[in-house]
């Protein structure tokens, strides 16, 4: 079984600042690209690099490799098997992409069974979503090697992105904040306006944060910039408040129920005997309120737990430095 997860080491402020220095661009400009390409994170919840499997690229890679080897397409060929499996088609956009990381990794695993190197060349990998077929620009001898480096750290993924930007000579566009030309060179001619608009918006947020001295930055500014730390804290706080309110309501309703078990049995019997829904609601509303509010309380407890997890994942210890904005 292919191992997709690795050390999954997170990036540091120093890594990003060094990369921006290498490109001689603003940190905010580089942050904008990271935010748009992968929302500032390089790994999914299972410590696998964030990927997007591109069937049209897999198709292209298989055709090229088969031609180079003098192989003819037909029943049983690699290309035919990929097409039959729904993993290969000639034009982008022919079918929708999976909406989850698991869905993309399922596609990758099935593609690897057909042709490993071509499969890895067909995935956009990590923070910069650099396509595997650009492995040489990323500094590797193969797409497989590129992926193995990407699963170890976000710093390696950032290095792939910097290599690709320099290879495409897009560093000048990044310095000028020429988002349209950068988007066209980085992502291709499709959806240039969409990507350019997203980059400009992300840059504006980051530039505003960067303009504030680190020791003066506020929660409001971090929230506006899309800090995962602040978002997680907000969610945890909302969850606690909602849970307390729901539990309070359920407790008040419970005081109206003389015997919870007996009334539940009585309500079930009444419904089975054909009592109207409206009549059941009028008679047993305290019981229904207890059940409903208990469910609501459970939801808010989950939100609080989830929010706390987001805070932890966002490395709250470095929030003031701006590391967690957009992460």
N, C-alpha and C positions, 0 to 999 in steps of 0.2 A: 504493500500500500504506500502510495506517495505521501511523504511528510510535507505538509504545507506550512506548518507553524514553526517558529524558531524562537530565538531569545527575545525578539520584539522589544528591543530597547528604545525608549522614547527619546525624542530630540531635546536638545537644550537651547537656551537663548544664545549661548556662545556659538553653537553650530549654525544657527540661522544668521547671526551677525557675520560670521566668517564667510558664509556663502554669499551674502549680499556684498561683502567686501570684494570677494572674488569676481563678482559680476560688475562691481563698481556702481551698484544701484542702491536706492533707498531700501531699508529693511521693510518699510511699509509696502513697497511695490512687490517685493518677494513674498511677503506675507499674503498679499492679495491673491497671487497666483496659487499659493498653497490652499488658501481658503476656498477658492473656486474649484480647483481640481479635485480635492478630496476632503473639503471641510476641515482642513488642518490636521487630519489624523491619518497615519499610515497603516494602522492595523485594525482589524475587526475585533469583536469580543472574544474570539478564539485564538488571538495572537497570530493571525494570518495576515499577510499583506492585503490591503484592500485592492481588489482587481475588478476589471470589467472584461469579460471574454467577448472578443469581436469575431463573430462567425465569418464576416466577409474577408477579414484578414487571414483567418485560418484557411479559407478557400484559396486566397491568393498565394499563400505560402505553400500549400500542397501542390497547386498547379505549377509553381516555379520549380519546386524540388523534383516533381515527377518529370518535368520537361528536361531538367538538368541531367537526370539519370536515364533519360530515354524511355521512360515508362508510359504506357498508354492507358488512358482512363477507360474503365469498363467494369462489368460486374466483379465485385471483390476487390477492386482497387481502393487505395486509401481515400481518394477523393469521393468515390461512390459511397463508401461506407460512412464518410463524414456527412455527406448530403442526406443519406437515408436516416442518419441519427439526428438530423436537424441541427447539426453543428457547423454546417457550411452552406453559404450561398454567395453569389457573386457581387451583390450590391448591398451597401449599407442601408439599414432601415427596413429591410424586407420583413423582419419580424421583431416584436418587442423584446427588450432585454429582461432578464430576471430582476426582480425587485430586491432580492436579498443577496448577502454574501454567500450563503450556502448554495443558492441557485447558480451563481457564477462559478463556484468551486466544483459543483456537480458537473457543469459543462466542461470545465478544464480537465477534470479527472477522466471524463469519457473521451475527450480529445487526445489526452496523453496516451490512452490505450491504442490510439490510431497512429499518432506520430508525436513523440515527446517534444522534440525541438520546435516543430511547427506550432504545436499547441502553446508553448510558452511565448513564442513570437507573436501570438495572436491575443495576448492579454495586456491591458494597460495596468501598470504595476505601481502600487504605493502612493506616497504623498503627491508626487508630481504626475501620476498616471502616465508615465512614459511607456510607450508601446514596446513590447519585448523585441520586436523586429529592429529596434534601434539600439540593440545591445552594444554595438561597437561604439556608438556615440556616448553611451553610458559608461564605457570603459571596461567592457567584458568581452570574452572570446565567444560567448554563446548566450542565448536567451535563458537557458537552464542555469548557467552560472550567475546571470543577472538576478534571477528570481531568488536563488539561494542567498545572495548577498542582501537582497531586499527584506528577506524574512528575519534577518538578524537585527536590523536597526533602522530607525527612521533617518538617521544620519546618512546611511548608505543610500537610501531612497532619495534623499535630498541631493546627494552627489550625482545620482543618475539624472536628475532633473537639470542640474547645473551643466553637466556634460552635454545634454541634449540642447539646451538653450544656446550654448556656445557653438555647438556643431551647426545649428540652424542659423547662427549669427543673429539671434534675437535679443542679445544683451543690450544692443543700442536702443531697440524699441522699448525695452523694459526701463532703461534709464530715462527715455523721453516720456514714458507713460503713454506711448502710442498704442492704446489697447486694441484697436482694430487690427493693425498690422501684426501685433504680437499674437492675438487670438488666431489670425489667419495662418501664421507660421507655426504656431504651437499645436493647434487642433485641426488645421486644414480649412478648406473653404466653406464648409458647412456651418451654419448657425454662427457666423462671425458676429453679427449684431448682438445676439444673445450673450455670447461669451464676453464680448467687449463691454457690454453694459454691466455684467456681473463683476468683471474685474475693476471697472471704474468705481462701482459701489463699494466693493470690498476695500479698495485702496483708500477711499474717502474715510471709511471707518478707522482704518489702521493709522492713517496720517493724523487724524484727530487725536488718537490715543498717544501717538509718538510725540505730539506737540506738547503734551503735558509732562512736567517733571515726574519721575517715577514716584517720588515721595509725596506727590500731591494728587495722584490719580484717585478718582472716586469710584464707588460702586456703580453709580449711574453711568459713568463713562465706560467702564468695563462691560456693563450690561448692554449698552448701545452698540459696542463693538462686537458683541456676540460671544462673550466669555462663557465657556462651558462651566467654569467654576461657579460663576454667579448664577447661571441658569440652574445648575444643580442645587445650589443653596436656596434659590427661590422656590424650586419645586419641593424641596424638603420642607421648607417653611409652610408652604401652602398645604402640603400633605398633613402636617401636624395640626394646623388650624382646622382644616376640614375634618380630620379624624375626631378631634376634640368636640367640635360642634355636632357631628353625627352621633357620637357616643352619648353626648348630652341629650340629644333629641330622643334617641332610642331608650335611654334611661327613663325619661319623662313619660314616654309612651308605655314602657313596661310597668310603670306604677299604676296604669289603668287596666292592666291585665291581672285578674285575680289568680289564675292558675294557668301558666303558659301552656303546659302539656294538655290540660283538659280543654282549653279554648281552641287549641290547634286541632284536636280531635273533633271537637264540636263543629268547627268551621269546615273541616273536610267532609263530615257527615252532611252538613247543610248543603254544600255544593253538590254532593252526589244525589241528594234528594230533590234537586231541581230548583233550589232557591235562586232568585235572580242575582246577577252580578251586582247590581246597584244595592240591593237589600243586604247582600253579604258585606259590601264595603261599609255600609252604614253601621252594621252590627259589630263587625270585627275589625274596624279601622285601627284600634290600638295594636292588635296583633300584627296586622299588615305593616303598620308603621315601624314596629320593632324589627321585622324581617328586612324591610326596605332600607331603613337607616343603618342596620348592622352591615348590610352589603355595601352601602356607601362608605361607612367607616373603614371597612376592609380595603376598599379601593384607595382611600386617602392614606391609609397606613402603607399600602404598596407604593404610592407616589412618594411618600416621605423616605421610604427605604431606597427607592430608585434614585431620588435626588441626592441622598447621601452617597450612593455609589458613584454618581456622576462627579460629585465634588472630589472624591478620592481619586477617580480616574484622571481628573484634570490637573492633578498635582497642585493643590491649593497653596503649597508652600512657596510657589513661584508666581502667584497670580499678579502681584504688584509689578513684576518685571514685564508683564505683558505676554509671557509665554503661553498662557492659557486662553488668551483672547482668540475666539474662533475655534478652539479645540474642544 
